Amino acid sequence: MKLLYALLLSALMTAGVWAQTSSTTTTTTTSQDHRSAKQSMKDAGHDTKDAAKSTGHAVKKTTKQVVHKGANKTEEGANKVSNKTSSNPQ
């Protein structure tokens, strides 16, 4: 059974390699290669920028939630102490 899985896995990996090599065999000029590489780098830069912005927004939102929750709990604790200390003197 292990042998069958190993053969199946190796066949799938080989098929993936063939698919990649067949799509890259098209002939293009050097200027098109440079232009497409340059555009790929630009696209990667934009994607990185967008990812950083998304992460920044998520951090900002989470930080706000934590601060507000902490403030609410602090106020709740202060009210408890206030209620205990302001009892009627006897």
Secondary structure, DSSP 8 states (H G I E B T S, - for coil): -HHHHHHHHHHHHHHHHHHHHHHT-----HHHHHHHHHHHHHHHHHHHHHHHHHHHHHHHHHHHHHHHHHHHHHHHHHHHHHHHHT----
